[in-house]
Amino acid sequence: MYKDDLTPEESFKIIDKAISNFKINYKESAQIFLLWGWILTLACFAQFIILKILQSKEAFEQIGLFSIGNWVVLILIGFIIQFFIVRKINKEKKVYSYLEGYLKSLWMVAVLSIFVAIIICIKLEIEPLAFILLIAGIGTTTTGLLIKFRPLAIGGITFFIFSIATTFVSGEYLNLLAGAAIIFGHLIPGYLLKSAK
């Protein structure tokens, strides 16, 4: 049987529990944004250096191998570090929110969409960066809006701007543009998120 009349204390406990189940820890989110911000920025700048060095030595047949290796190694390192960060966070966590589950699903779909976009772009022989930044912008802006953190939403919007900018740049300089997009889209908002109260 349900009680028709709740005491003020019981009402407060129900409201407090509902709010707790919808909270998200900003600092936990910041760790992930900073991790991937640094990993991807490093990958972009390393890619630029690889292309510059190999093109100057006219080692064109090795460009593909080094380019793919750069991304695979750094992304693999990112996933390994993320695994340990998430494991530590989950051990210390006392309350799981619905919002966290939603954001986890959002980013899993975003990452899957990026891989699909890359495959399609390779098949069509077009540069995938504009689509990658667009998808990252969708995930970042949505995350910023959901957790009500304006700098992150603005960071997501900068991904849209950089996505358009990629259509005006070509060659190895796309990597510098991508690195700048990640700095403005993930790193700066990530540090602001880390210091948020």
Sequence and secondary structure as in RCSB ss.txt:
>XXXX:A:sequence
MYKDDLTPEESFKIIDKAISNFKINYKESAQIFLLWGWILTLACFAQFIILKILQSKEAFEQIGLFSIGNWVVLI
LIGFIIQFFIVRKINKEKKVYSYLEGYLKSLWMVAVLSIFVAIIICIKLEIEPLAFILLIAGIGTTTTGLLIKFR
PLAIGGITFFIFSIATTFVSGEYLNLLAGAAIIFGHLIPGYLLKSAK
>XXXX:A:secstr
   S   HHHHHHHHHHHHHTT   HHHHHHHHHHHHHHHHHHHHHHHHHHHHHHHTT HHHHHHHHHHHHHHHH
HHHHHHHHHHHHHHHHH     HHHHHHHHHHHHHHHHHHHHHHHHHHHT   HHHHHHHHHHHHHHHHHHTT H
HHHHHHHHHHHHHHHGGG  TTHHHHHHHHHHIIIIIHHHHHHHT  
